[in-house]
Amino acid sequence: VEQLTRWPEIHEVVPVGSQGIRKELNELARAYQLEFCSRLPANFVWEQSAGPATCILAVGELGLEERLMTLGQPVTWLGHWQ
């Protein structure tokens, strides 16, 4: 997480809490006045609780997939903003 906050192409790093990914995405959408477009299957569980230090959302520029893979942590590309 600390490494991500130093990358200029990363705009937000948000921990996912007990209310799940959807809550955090909705808050980001409100803050930036954007709409999130998912690239995950319709049966993905957006509301599942995330325990302490288990999951973060990183919001950044397009094309970060390869660089994120160098961190040695599991990465799931959720979608994009419009």
Residue frames as qw, qx, qy, qz and C-alpha x, y, z in Angstrom:
[[0.000, 0.887, 0.461, 0.000, 0.00, 0.00, 0.00],
 [0.319, -0.782, 0.096, 0.527, 2.76, 2.42, 0.93],
 [0.413, -0.114, 0.596, 0.679, 4.44, 1.80, -2.42],
 [0.218, 0.616, 0.671, 0.349, 1.23, 2.55, -4.33],
 [0.117, -0.919, -0.292, 0.237, 0.78, 5.91, -2.60],
 [0.331, -0.619, 0.320, 0.636, 4.12, 7.04, -4.06],
 [0.416, 0.233, 0.685, 0.552, 3.22, 6.25, -7.68],
 [0.114, 0.273, -0.023, -0.955, 2.17, 9.46, -9.47],
 [0.364, -0.055, -0.648, -0.667, -0.30, 7.55, -11.68],
 [0.341, -0.428, -0.826, 0.134, -2.24, 6.28, -8.63],
 [0.144, -0.523, -0.084, -0.836, -4.86, 8.83, -7.51],
 [0.643, -0.462, 0.213, -0.572, -6.52, 7.03, -4.58],
 [0.422, 0.089, -0.890, 0.146, -5.77, 4.06, -2.34],
 [0.581, -0.355, 0.116, -0.723, -8.81, 3.09, -0.28],
 [0.065, -0.110, 0.966, -0.225, -9.09, 0.20, 2.21],
 [0.561, -0.260, -0.551, -0.560, -12.22, -1.92, 1.74],
 [0.245, -0.271, 0.656, -0.661, -14.06, -2.32, 5.00],
 [0.282, 0.130, 0.902, -0.299, -16.88, -4.35, 6.44],
 [0.538, 0.548, 0.325, -0.552, -19.48, -2.97, 4.02],
 [0.760, 0.281, 0.530, 0.249, -17.68, -4.26, 0.93],
 [0.412, -0.006, 0.405, 0.816, -16.30, -2.94, -2.33],
 [0.085, 0.680, 0.574, 0.449, -19.56, -1.42, -3.58],
 [0.312, -0.884, -0.272, 0.218, -19.72, 1.05, -0.66],
 [0.454, -0.522, 0.240, 0.681, -16.20, 2.29, -1.36],
 [0.317, 0.235, 0.601, 0.695, -16.84, 2.52, -5.11],
 [0.043, -0.817, -0.537, -0.206, -20.04, 4.50, -4.49],
 [0.366, -0.828, -0.085, 0.416, -18.17, 6.94, -2.25],
 [0.423, -0.263, 0.436, 0.750, -15.44, 7.40, -4.87],
 [0.213, 0.504, 0.657, 0.518, -18.06, 7.87, -7.60],
 [0.160, -0.909, -0.382, 0.042, -19.75, 10.60, -5.53],
 [0.445, -0.686, 0.105, 0.566, -16.46, 12.33, -4.71],
 [0.296, -0.250, 0.544, 0.745, -15.27, 12.42, -8.33],
 [0.556, 0.509, 0.170, -0.634, -18.73, 12.66, -9.95],
 [0.269, 0.370, -0.789, -0.410, -18.00, 9.63, -12.14],
 [0.908, -0.011, 0.070, -0.414, -19.75, 6.37, -12.96],
 [0.333, -0.438, 0.831, 0.081, -18.01, 3.03, -12.40],
 [0.808, 0.323, -0.284, -0.402, -18.21, 0.45, -15.22],
 [0.695, -0.381, 0.606, -0.070, -17.48, -3.07, -14.02],
 [0.516, 0.463, -0.652, -0.307, -15.63, -5.66, -16.06],
 [0.169, -0.181, 0.928, -0.278, -16.47, -8.49, -13.65],
 [0.226, -0.277, -0.880, -0.312, -19.18, -11.17, -14.03],
 [0.433, -0.509, -0.200, -0.716, -22.70, -10.28, -12.93],
 [0.813, -0.444, -0.372, -0.063, -22.50, -12.79, -10.05],
 [0.449, 0.276, -0.457, 0.716, -19.51, -11.04, -8.39],
 [0.468, -0.707, -0.514, 0.135, -20.33, -10.33, -4.70],
 [0.235, 0.630, -0.077, 0.736, -19.74, -6.57, -4.31],
 [0.481, -0.712, 0.040, -0.510, -21.17, -6.36, -0.79],
 [0.880, -0.182, -0.374, 0.228, -18.97, -9.02, 0.83],
 [0.430, -0.892, 0.139, 0.020, -17.23, -7.78, 3.95],
 [0.661, 0.499, -0.401, 0.391, -13.46, -7.37, 3.79],
 [0.738, -0.572, -0.224, 0.279, -11.51, -8.05, 6.97],
 [0.228, -0.917, 0.201, 0.258, -8.75, -5.78, 8.27],
 [0.118, -0.680, 0.614, 0.382, -5.84, -5.36, 5.85],
 [0.656, 0.121, 0.736, 0.114, -7.21, -7.84, 3.32],
 [0.448, 0.560, 0.563, 0.411, -8.25, -5.68, 0.37],
 [0.079, -0.568, -0.031, 0.819, -7.72, -2.20, -1.05],
 [0.543, 0.746, 0.369, 0.110, -9.03, -0.26, -4.03],
 [0.376, -0.406, 0.257, 0.793, -6.39, 1.57, -6.03],
 [0.457, 0.815, 0.345, -0.087, -7.63, 4.17, -8.52],
 [0.350, -0.555, 0.385, 0.649, -5.22, 5.24, -11.21],
 [0.342, 0.575, -0.399, -0.627, -4.38, 5.78, -14.85],
 [0.938, 0.287, 0.034, -0.193, -5.10, 3.23, -17.57],
 [0.694, 0.553, -0.431, 0.164, -2.30, 0.81, -18.38],
 [0.281, -0.672, 0.572, -0.378, -1.20, 0.05, -14.81],
 [0.970, -0.104, -0.033, -0.215, -1.90, -3.70, -14.98],
 [0.814, 0.313, -0.361, 0.330, 1.68, -4.76, -15.72],
 [0.129, 0.552, -0.471, 0.676, 3.20, -2.46, -13.11],
 [0.673, -0.430, 0.236, -0.554, 0.75, -3.62, -10.43],
 [0.980, 0.019, -0.196, -0.039, 1.75, -7.23, -11.13],
 [0.527, 0.477, -0.501, 0.493, 5.34, -6.39, -10.10],
 [0.385, -0.593, 0.357, -0.610, 4.17, -5.90, -6.50],
 [0.276, 0.144, -0.939, 0.145, 3.88, -9.65, -5.98],
 [0.329, 0.174, 0.654, -0.658, 0.32, -9.38, -4.61],
 [0.273, 0.458, 0.824, 0.191, -2.94, -10.64, -6.11],
 [0.122, 0.296, -0.074, -0.945, -4.54, -8.01, -8.35],
 [0.304, 0.525, 0.790, 0.091, -8.07, -7.96, -9.77],
 [0.014, 0.000, 0.249, 0.968, -8.90, -5.30, -12.35],
 [0.233, 0.445, 0.733, -0.458, -12.48, -4.32, -11.42],
 [0.365, 0.760, 0.517, 0.147, -13.37, -1.89, -14.20],
 [0.356, 0.156, 0.095, 0.917, -13.03, 1.74, -15.22],
 [0.031, 0.623, 0.420, -0.659, -14.56, 5.17, -14.59],
 [0.246, 0.409, 0.506, 0.718, -16.45, 7.35, -17.02]]
